[in-house]
Amino acid sequence: MPTHEELSDLLRKNMAEVLEVDPSEIKDDSDFADLDADSIDLIEVISQVERTYQIKIEEQRFYDLERFGQLVDLIEEEIARQS
């Protein structure tokens, strides 16, 4: 199981690639709206994580997320729950 920091770094890198921004622009308190990230972008990032860690996250679990740190916490919780 990845550490919180490893997971955060991986998600930050994946999100930066999807949004075509520098990873340093994505902070834990970054709001998805400020990053111009929509639900399609989140689905793409989460799909990458699902493949990497062989987990499944129900889509309704991430529709209410507003900040990057919330996404990290959700995925960390799911990895622990499904391991």
Summary of the structure (lengths in Angstrom):
residues: 83
radius of gyration: 11.5
end to end distance: 7.9
largest distance: 32.8
contacts: 217
relative contact order: 0.20
helix: 63%
strand: 2%
